[in-house]
Amino acid sequence: MLFIKKIEDLKAVLTTKRGVGKTVGLVPTMGALHQGHLSLMERSSQENDCTVVSIFVNPIQFNNSQDLDNYPSNMVADVKMLEAAKVDIVFAPARQEVYPKSPLTRMTFSPLDSILEGAFRDNHFSGVGVVVSKLFNIVGPNKAYFGQKDLQQYLIIKQLVTDLNFPIELVCAPIVRDDNGLALSSRNQRLSDKGIKQATVLSRILKMAEQKAKEGVPLTQIKKDAAELCTDNNVQLEYIEFIDTGEFCLLKEYKGYHNLAICIAGYVEDIRLIDNILIQE
Ligand code: AMP
């Protein structure tokens, strides 16, 4: 496994690989790796000759400096995991390498970025759009792998790829969960054992919401029940929304299961967690 920190070094290695016809898969991450990240790497390794995993905590997608400072990082453990996963290249640039100067480019994805995460995290998707575009240009992958865990992010990147003609195939991989249904997240590392237990209510709420929606319970009632369950479990609910994943808009009324997802965000022990579920028809 190659561990590369400089953009020019990475480009040189990948130019050689492409020159002999090798295909390249990219898995962008912010490190503090877990099985969810590994599932993306495994998929990439199956589908490409060479898998590049980037580890970069992107400062411009954080709207809260404390959240950035507290973001978990463990490069030693990450490298061990990547070696075991037989990843070909780790790209772990310093902040200065990616942003020698503060970028002036801003991206908007209106109306996709005005709801859910976008409504609560100012400029988040602008920062995501800029860093993902940079990675696409630096790596030039054939395929890039993202998780359904960040559903809105995936849909926005899909739009970015279409709008800017990036010649890249996107793959959206399912959410990996622990035995109690909690969606794996780097942020879970900061939860106490009690917090981990409390956080499992998020996925239970999503299942409950799916069930009740199918039974015809009004969405307003489902949201009220969800808020109560959060309060009972010391979870501070930020939102629970039903969305049409085709139009990517919020639903006020339930119109059948086609393209329906339920998205939730909340704080457990002051740590912000998100989850979602795609409703099966
Ligand atoms: P992050 O390091 O949190 O930015 O995540 C890097 C990639 O891994 C993103 O595309 C995420 O959607 C994906 N990811 C994060 N958690 C999971 C999970 N539990 N299951 C599958 N993919 C995930």
Boltz pocket constraint, residues with backbone or C-beta under 6 A from the ligand:
constraints:
  - pocket:
      binder: B
      contacts: [[A, 28], [A, 29], [A, 30], [A, 31], [A, 35], [A, 36], [A, 37], [A, 39], [A, 40], [A, 145], [A, 146], [A, 147], [A, 148], [A, 149], [A, 150], [A, 173], [A, 174], [A, 175], [A, 176], [A, 177], [A, 183], [A, 184], [A, 185], [A, 186]]
      max_distance: 6.0
